[in-house]
Amino acid sequence: SCAWMSAVRPGVFRSALDFTCPDNEVVRNLQATWGQQDRWWAFECCRIRYVEAPAVVQAGVWVSEKAPADTSHDMACPSGTALTGLVSTHSNTVEDRDHAAVCSAFN
């Protein structure tokens, strides 16, 4: 099962983002929308299954290096892990954010 969740709502601009899906769920979709002074974030988190048994997702075991604000970048989780969250801080200097992926192992 999957559900969309907002992480930063309109009116809460420039605040730190530290989002993690609920226990035993991973990020399926991520949406960032630019509006006024900052990005608005939404995440679709889903429970994953092996055949008929629910998978157990460990707490974030790996966090990527932060990609600098105002740059293009790609992030990927290591093999055997899945994206479970995102951390980000706003830079008033460049009016953008740095980002780091939170990846978790599952079994």
C-alpha positions in Angstrom: 0.0 0.0 0.0 1.2 3.5 -0.8 0.4 7.0 0.5 1.4 10.6 -0.5 2.8 12.8 2.3 3.8 16.4 2.3 7.0 17.2 4.0 7.2 21.0 3.6 3.9 22.9 3.3 3.3 26.3 1.7 4.1 29.0 4.3 6.9 26.9 6.0 9.6 28.2 3.7 13.3 27.8 4.2 12.9 25.3 7.0 15.2 22.3 7.3 13.8 19.1 5.7 14.4 15.8 7.4 11.9 13.4 5.9 11.8 9.7 6.4 9.0 7.3 5.3 7.1 5.5 8.0 8.6 2.2 9.3 9.0 -0.5 6.7 8.2 1.8 3.8 10.4 3.2 1.0 10.0 6.2 -1.3 8.3 5.3 -4.6 7.8 8.9 -5.9 9.3 12.3 -5.0 7.9 15.6 -6.1 9.4 19.0 -5.5 7.6 22.1 -6.7 9.1 25.6 -6.7 6.9 28.3 -5.4 7.6 31.8 -4.2 10.6 31.4 -1.9 11.2 27.7 -1.6 10.3 24.2 -2.8 7.3 22.3 -1.6 8.0 18.6 -1.1 5.7 15.5 -1.4 6.8 11.9 -1.1 4.9 8.7 -2.0 5.9 6.0 0.5 5.0 2.4 0.0 5.3 -0.8 1.9 7.3 -3.4 0.0 6.8 -7.1 0.0 8.7 -10.3 -0.8 6.2 -12.7 -2.3 3.5 -12.5 0.4 5.6 -11.5 3.4 6.2 -7.8 4.3 9.8 -6.7 3.9 11.5 -5.3 7.0 13.3 -2.0 6.3 16.2 -1.1 8.5 16.6 2.5 9.8 18.6 4.7 7.4 21.9 3.1 7.1 23.5 5.3 4.5 23.2 9.0 3.7 24.7 10.4 0.5 27.1 13.4 0.5 25.1 16.6 0.4 24.8 17.9 -3.1 25.4 21.7 -3.0 22.6 24.2 -3.5 22.1 25.7 -6.9 23.8 22.8 -8.8 22.4 19.9 -10.8 23.1 16.5 -9.3 22.1 12.9 -9.4 21.8 10.7 -6.3 21.6 6.9 -6.2 21.3 4.5 -3.3 23.8 1.7 -3.1 22.9 -1.8 -4.3 20.7 -3.6 -1.7 19.2 -0.4 -0.4 16.3 1.8 -1.2 15.5 5.5 -0.8 13.6 6.0 2.5 14.1 9.8 3.0 15.7 13.1 2.2 17.5 15.7 4.2 17.9 19.2 3.0 18.7 22.7 4.2 18.0 26.0 2.5 20.7 28.5 1.5 19.5 32.1 1.6 22.6 33.1 -0.4 21.7 31.2 -3.6 17.9 30.8 -2.7 18.1 27.0 -3.2 18.7 23.8 -1.2 21.4 21.3 -0.7 20.2 17.7 -0.6 21.2 14.3 0.7 19.5 10.9 0.1 18.7 8.6 3.1 18.9 5.0 2.0 18.0 1.9 4.0 18.7 -1.8 3.6 15.7 -4.2 3.6 15.2 -7.9 3.9 
